[in-house]
């Protein structure tokens, strides 16, 4: 069975992630399959929208990318990792620039690469199983796949908080944060897809169709007004040291929890992720952001810090990484700046040609 099932259902092009043993984590083959299908459907007038989901009955929408592949490559020359990032980022850009509506059903774990194949589309449907996170600083990577573009464009400093801490959001919070656009329970997803197909066939208003299906996502746990104020106040600084200092002065259980969480992350990656957020916020195009992120990940993936994070979290699972620096204040600014330098012209990332 194919790792991505690409089928046309009347006016709907459907991409179903089908790698359940790895929580549908992306590999190069999956990126190629999705890219090829999207390119074909882009030129097919009978396809009016794209539906992205995962194989029913399996846990997780998409838990990320193939981290073991990236780490093994990075321990050598990093070329295989760079090739994967190039493919993945071209897929991200294709989805972001796609002229037909893209609907992603983020049912279950949606992290890393799974975020990249969902948030750049027009509609994101959360379910009762949704868990969203960009946890890359925990393995000394960055919240890439376009994180530098969409996270800073969430309200206030929500994106900065998510990038630095890797915090997890459930369905109601993803809706409140602007990550999900709709909430529909899993019991009603199949019926919704049928209604979407009917809507497209009749040239009816797709937005109205999805809005009519909206259900109550339940209680907001983290994106309440009081917490948002703390986030906006503490994560507004441009230096990680200042953010940590602001959290230390909050004198609240929530702020203490954020400090505890960040203490487990790579200090180097926390600083790089913050700079990524600030640079990405000022980028004029999505392609510019992806080129910036590509330069960063090509350097980070060969860094021993990344391999140590993968060892601790993915391989040995002892969750006790031995980071190179004890705290963010120990990380030299010039090391952070260096990973953002443009790559040589022959190694730079470029999007796929537009029709």
C-alpha positions as CSV (number, residue, x, y, z in Angstrom):
1,X,0.0,0.0,0.0
2,X,1.3,3.5,-0.9
3,X,2.6,5.7,1.9
4,X,0.3,8.4,0.6
5,X,-3.0,7.4,-1.1
6,X,-3.7,9.9,-3.8
7,X,-7.2,9.7,-5.2
8,X,-9.8,11.9,-6.9
9,X,-13.3,11.9,-5.4
10,X,-15.3,13.8,-7.9
11,X,-14.3,17.5,-7.5
12,X,-12.0,16.7,-4.6
13,X,-8.4,15.6,-4.8
14,X,-7.7,13.6,-1.6
15,X,-4.2,13.0,-0.1
16,X,-4.4,10.4,2.7
17,X,-1.2,9.9,4.7
18,X,-0.6,6.1,5.2
19,X,2.4,5.4,7.3
20,X,0.7,4.4,10.5
21,X,3.7,2.6,12.2
22,X,5.5,6.0,12.2
23,X,2.5,8.1,13.1
24,X,2.5,9.1,9.4
25,X,5.8,10.9,9.8
26,X,7.0,12.3,6.4
27,X,9.8,10.8,4.4
28,X,11.1,11.8,1.0
29,X,8.8,9.4,-0.9
30,X,5.7,10.8,0.8
31,X,6.8,14.3,-0.1
32,X,7.3,13.3,-3.7
33,X,3.9,11.5,-3.9
34,X,2.0,14.6,-2.5
35,X,3.9,17.0,-4.7
36,X,3.3,15.0,-7.9
37,X,-0.4,14.7,-7.1
38,X,-0.8,18.4,-6.3
39,X,1.0,19.4,-9.5
40,X,-1.2,17.2,-11.6
41,X,-4.4,18.4,-9.9
42,X,-3.3,22.0,-10.2
43,X,-3.7,21.7,-13.9
44,X,-6.9,19.6,-13.8
45,X,-10.0,21.7,-13.9
46,X,-12.1,18.9,-12.6
47,X,-10.4,19.1,-9.3
48,X,-11.7,22.1,-7.4
49,X,-10.2,21.6,-3.9
50,X,-7.7,19.4,-2.0
51,X,-8.5,17.3,1.1
52,X,-5.6,16.1,3.2
53,X,-6.2,13.5,6.0
54,X,-4.7,10.3,7.4
55,X,-5.8,6.7,7.1
56,X,-9.0,6.3,9.3
57,X,-8.5,4.4,12.5
58,X,-4.9,5.2,13.0
59,X,-3.4,7.5,15.6
60,X,-2.0,10.8,14.6
61,X,-2.4,13.0,11.6
62,X,1.4,13.4,11.1
63,X,4.0,13.4,13.9
64,X,6.7,15.2,11.9
65,X,9.5,14.2,9.6
66,X,11.8,11.3,9.6
67,X,14.1,12.4,12.4
68,X,16.3,9.3,12.4
69,X,17.0,9.8,8.7
70,X,18.0,13.4,9.3
71,X,20.3,12.6,12.3
72,X,22.1,9.7,10.5
73,X,22.7,11.9,7.5
74,X,23.9,14.8,9.7
75,X,26.4,12.5,11.3
76,X,28.0,12.1,7.8
77,X,27.8,14.9,5.3
78,X,24.2,16.0,5.7
79,X,23.5,15.8,2.0
80,X,20.6,13.3,2.4
81,X,19.0,15.5,5.0
82,X,19.4,18.6,2.9
83,X,17.8,16.8,-0.1
84,X,14.8,15.8,2.2
85,X,14.4,19.4,3.5
86,X,14.5,20.7,-0.1
87,X,11.7,18.4,-1.1
88,X,9.6,19.0,2.0
89,X,10.0,22.8,1.8
90,X,9.0,22.7,-1.9
91,X,5.9,20.8,-0.8
92,X,5.2,23.4,1.9
93,X,5.6,26.2,-0.6
94,X,3.3,24.5,-3.1
95,X,0.6,24.2,-0.5
96,X,1.0,27.8,0.6
97,X,0.8,29.1,-3.0
98,X,-1.9,26.6,-4.2
99,X,-4.7,28.5,-6.0
100,X,-7.3,25.9,-5.1
101,X,-8.6,25.6,-1.6
102,X,-6.7,23.1,0.6
103,X,-8.6,21.5,3.5
104,X,-6.5,19.6,6.1
105,X,-8.1,17.4,8.8
106,X,-5.6,17.6,11.7
107,X,-7.1,14.7,13.6
108,X,-4.6,13.5,16.2
109,X,-0.9,14.3,16.7
110,X,0.0,17.2,14.4
111,X,3.7,18.2,14.9
112,X,6.6,19.3,12.8
113,X,6.2,18.1,9.3
114,X,2.5,17.5,9.9
115,X,2.2,21.2,10.6
116,X,3.9,21.9,7.3
117,X,1.4,19.9,5.3
118,X,-1.6,21.4,7.0
119,X,-1.3,25.0,8.3
120,X,-0.4,26.5,4.9
121,X,-3.7,25.5,3.4
122,X,-6.8,27.6,3.5
123,X,-8.8,25.5,6.0
124,X,-7.6,23.4,9.0
125,X,-10.2,21.2,10.7
126,X,-9.4,20.1,14.3
127,X,-11.1,17.2,16.0
128,X,-11.4,16.0,19.6
129,X,-8.1,14.1,19.0
130,X,-6.0,17.1,17.9
131,X,-2.7,17.7,19.6
132,X,-0.7,20.5,17.9
133,X,2.9,21.3,18.7
134,X,6.2,22.5,17.2
135,X,8.6,20.7,19.7
136,X,11.8,21.0,17.7
137,X,13.8,22.9,20.3
138,X,13.6,19.7,22.4
139,X,15.9,18.0,19.9
140,X,18.0,21.1,19.0
141,X,16.2,21.7,15.7
142,X,14.0,24.7,14.8
143,X,10.3,25.0,14.2
144,X,10.7,24.9,10.5
145,X,8.4,23.8,7.6
146,X,7.3,27.5,7.4
147,X,7.2,28.0,11.2
148,X,9.1,31.3,10.7
149,X,6.2,32.5,8.6
150,X,3.0,31.3,10.2
151,X,3.9,31.4,13.9
152,X,4.9,35.1,14.1
153,X,1.6,35.9,12.3
154,X,-0.6,34.4,15.0
155,X,-2.0,36.9,17.4
156,X,0.4,38.6,19.8
157,X,3.4,36.5,20.8
158,X,1.6,33.2,20.8
159,X,3.8,31.9,18.0
160,X,7.0,32.9,19.8
161,X,5.8,31.1,22.9
162,X,5.0,27.9,20.9
163,X,8.3,28.0,19.1
164,X,10.5,28.4,22.1
165,X,8.7,26.1,24.5
166,X,7.2,23.5,22.1
167,X,4.0,23.7,24.1
168,X,1.1,21.4,23.1
169,X,-2.3,22.7,22.2
170,X,-5.5,20.7,22.1
171,X,-8.4,21.3,19.8
172,X,-10.2,24.3,21.4
173,X,-6.8,26.1,21.9
174,X,-5.8,25.5,18.3
175,X,-9.0,27.2,17.2
176,X,-8.6,30.1,19.7
177,X,-5.0,30.6,18.5
178,X,-6.0,30.7,14.9
179,X,-4.1,27.5,14.0
180,X,-7.3,25.6,13.2
181,X,-10.1,27.3,11.3
182,X,-12.9,24.8,12.2
183,X,-13.7,22.1,14.7
184,X,-15.7,18.9,13.7
185,X,-15.9,15.7,15.7
186,X,-14.4,12.6,14.1
187,X,-17.9,11.0,13.9
188,X,-18.9,13.7,11.5
189,X,-15.8,14.0,9.3
190,X,-16.9,11.5,6.6
191,X,-20.3,13.3,6.3
192,X,-18.5,16.6,6.1
193,X,-16.3,15.4,3.2
194,X,-19.5,14.3,1.3
195,X,-21.0,17.8,1.9
196,X,-17.8,19.4,0.7
197,X,-17.9,17.4,-2.5
198,X,-21.6,18.4,-3.1
199,X,-20.7,22.0,-2.4
200,X,-17.9,21.9,-4.9
201,X,-20.0,20.2,-7.5
202,X,-22.7,22.8,-7.2
203,X,-20.2,25.7,-7.1
204,X,-21.6,26.7,-3.7
205,X,-19.8,28.7,-1.1
206,X,-17.1,26.4,0.5
207,X,-16.5,28.7,3.4
208,X,-20.3,28.7,4.2
209,X,-20.3,24.9,3.9
210,X,-17.5,24.5,6.5
211,X,-18.9,27.2,8.7
212,X,-22.2,25.3,8.9
213,X,-20.4,22.2,10.1
214,X,-18.7,24.0,12.9
215,X,-19.2,22.3,16.3
216,X,-18.3,23.3,19.9
217,X,-14.7,22.5,20.5
218,X,-15.0,22.4,24.3
219,X,-13.1,24.4,26.9
220,X,-10.1,26.5,26.2
221,X,-7.2,25.4,28.4
222,X,-4.3,27.7,27.5
223,X,-5.4,30.4,25.1
224,X,-7.6,32.2,27.7
225,X,-7.4,36.0,27.9
226,X,-5.3,36.0,31.1
227,X,-2.7,33.6,29.8
228,X,-2.5,35.5,26.5
229,X,-1.6,38.7,28.3
230,X,1.3,36.9,30.1
231,X,2.5,35.5,26.8
232,X,2.3,38.8,25.0
233,X,4.1,40.5,27.9
234,X,6.9,38.0,28.5
235,X,7.6,36.8,25.0
236,X,7.8,40.3,23.3
237,X,11.5,40.7,23.8
238,X,14.1,40.0,21.1
239,X,16.6,38.3,23.4
240,X,15.9,34.9,25.0
241,X,17.6,36.1,28.2
242,X,15.1,38.9,28.6
243,X,12.2,36.6,28.0
244,X,13.4,34.2,30.7
245,X,13.9,37.2,33.0
246,X,10.4,38.4,32.4
247,X,8.9,35.0,33.1
248,X,11.0,34.8,36.3
249,X,9.4,38.1,37.5
250,X,5.8,37.0,36.7
251,X,5.5,35.1,40.0
252,X,2.8,32.8,38.6
253,X,2.5,29.0,38.3
254,X,2.0,29.2,34.5
255,X,5.2,31.3,34.1
256,X,7.1,28.8,36.3
257,X,6.0,26.0,34.2
258,X,7.3,27.7,31.0
259,X,10.7,28.2,32.7
260,X,10.8,24.5,33.7
261,X,9.9,23.5,30.1
262,X,12.5,25.7,28.5
263,X,15.1,24.4,30.9
264,X,14.8,21.0,29.1
265,X,15.3,22.4,25.6
266,X,18.5,23.1,23.8
267,X,19.6,26.7,24.9
268,X,21.2,27.1,21.5
269,X,18.0,26.2,19.6
270,X,15.9,28.4,21.9
271,X,18.0,31.4,20.7
272,X,17.9,30.3,17.1
273,X,14.2,29.8,17.2
274,X,13.6,33.3,18.6
275,X,15.7,34.9,15.9
276,X,13.8,32.8,13.3
277,X,10.5,34.2,14.6
278,X,11.8,37.8,14.4
279,X,13.3,37.4,11.0
280,X,10.3,35.5,9.6
281,X,7.9,38.2,10.8
282,X,9.6,40.7,8.6
283,X,9.9,38.5,5.5
284,X,8.0,39.8,2.5
285,X,7.3,36.4,0.9
286,X,6.8,32.8,2.1
287,X,9.6,31.7,-0.3
288,X,12.1,34.1,1.4
289,X,11.2,32.6,4.7
290,X,11.7,29.0,3.4
291,X,15.1,29.9,1.9
292,X,16.1,31.3,5.3
293,X,14.9,28.2,7.2
294,X,16.7,25.9,4.7
295,X,20.0,27.7,5.4
296,X,19.5,27.2,9.1
297,X,18.4,23.5,9.0
298,X,21.3,22.5,6.7
299,X,23.7,23.8,9.3
300,X,21.8,22.6,12.4
301,X,21.4,19.1,11.2
302,X,25.2,18.5,11.2
303,X,25.6,20.0,14.6
304,X,26.4,17.5,17.4
305,X,23.8,19.3,19.5
306,X,21.0,18.0,17.2
307,X,22.4,14.4,17.4
308,X,22.4,14.6,21.2
309,X,18.8,15.8,21.2
310,X,17.8,12.9,18.9
311,X,19.7,10.4,21.1
312,X,18.0,11.6,24.2
313,X,14.4,12.0,22.9
314,X,14.1,9.7,20.0
315,X,16.7,6.9,20.3
316,X,17.5,6.2,24.0
317,X,14.4,8.1,25.2
318,X,16.1,8.9,28.5
319,X,15.0,12.6,28.0
320,X,18.3,13.6,29.6
321,X,20.2,15.5,26.8
322,X,23.7,16.8,27.6
323,X,23.5,20.1,25.9
324,X,26.6,22.0,25.0
325,X,25.5,25.1,26.8
326,X,24.0,25.2,30.3
327,X,21.7,28.2,29.6
328,X,20.8,30.7,26.9
329,X,23.0,33.3,28.4
330,X,26.0,31.0,27.7
331,X,25.2,30.8,23.9
332,X,27.4,33.2,21.9
333,X,25.5,35.5,19.7
334,X,27.9,35.0,16.8
335,X,27.1,31.3,16.8
336,X,23.4,32.1,16.4
337,X,24.1,34.6,13.7
338,X,26.3,32.2,11.8
339,X,23.5,29.6,11.1
340,X,21.4,32.3,9.4
341,X,24.1,33.2,6.8
342,X,22.9,32.5,3.2
343,X,24.2,29.3,1.7
344,X,26.4,29.4,-1.4
345,X,24.3,29.9,-4.5
346,X,24.6,26.3,-5.7
347,X,23.2,25.1,-2.4
348,X,20.3,27.5,-1.9
349,X,16.7,26.5,-1.8
350,X,14.3,27.5,-4.5
351,X,10.5,26.8,-4.9
352,X,9.1,24.7,-7.7
353,X,8.3,26.7,-10.9
354,X,4.9,28.2,-11.0
355,X,2.7,27.4,-14.0
